[in-house]
């Protein structure tokens, strides 16, 4: 079993792992954001880009499910409601 929580998959880029934050309501999964070990969260929506730290709350554009990612705490597992 993987050490990553549901909706999280590592992907190496330039030697640094990047984690995909996904909603698994569809196949292939819907990408919500990506983040790295430095705690920076990268979000792309249409023609906009955001780079934030701390916590992010969003809704899946496909199923409407609410998701929360809080990197300001010790745990990096997303909270799915």
N, C-alpha and C positions, 0 to 999 in steps of 0.2 A: 504494500500500500504506500502511496506517495505521502510525503511529509507536508504537502500543500493542501489547504482546505478546499472544499468544493468551490468551483468558480475561479480558481487561481492556478495558473500554469507558468513555470519558469521558461524563459527564452533568453539564451545568451546573446549579447550584443557587445562587440568590442571587449570581450572578456568579463564584462559586468552583467550579472543576471538581471533581466527585466521580467516582472511578473505581470501577466495579463489578468485583469479583473473582468470577469465575464458573467453573464447571465446564461444559464444553460437551459433556457426555455425552448430553444430551437437547435437544430443541427445544420450548419455549424453554429457554435455559441455566439451570442451577441457580445461584442467587445464594449465594455463600459469605460475602461481607462487602462493605463499601464502605470506601473511604479517600480522604482528601484530601491536598492539598499540604502540610498541616501535619504529616503523618505519623501522624495519629490514625486507627486502624482501628475501624470500627463493625461489631459482630456482633450479630445477632438470632437467637435460637433459641427457638422456642415463645414463652413469656412472659418470657424473660430477655433483657437487653441488656448487652453488654460494650463498653467503650471502652478500647482498649489501644494501647500504643506498642511499637515494636520488631518482633518476629517472631511469626507465628502459624502453627501447623501444624494441619490439619484433614483430615477424610475427607468426601468427598461423600456425602450421605445417600442418593443414588440409585444410584450405581455403585460406591461404596466406594473410589474413587481417592483417593490421598493427595496433598495439596497443601500447599505451604509458601510463605508470603509474608514476606519479610524487608525491612522498611523502615528498619532500622538501618544498612544498607549503602548505598552509592551507587546501586546498581542497584535498580529497583523492579519488575523483571520477576519474576513468580511462578515457582517451581520446581515442576514437576509430575513426580511419580514414578510 
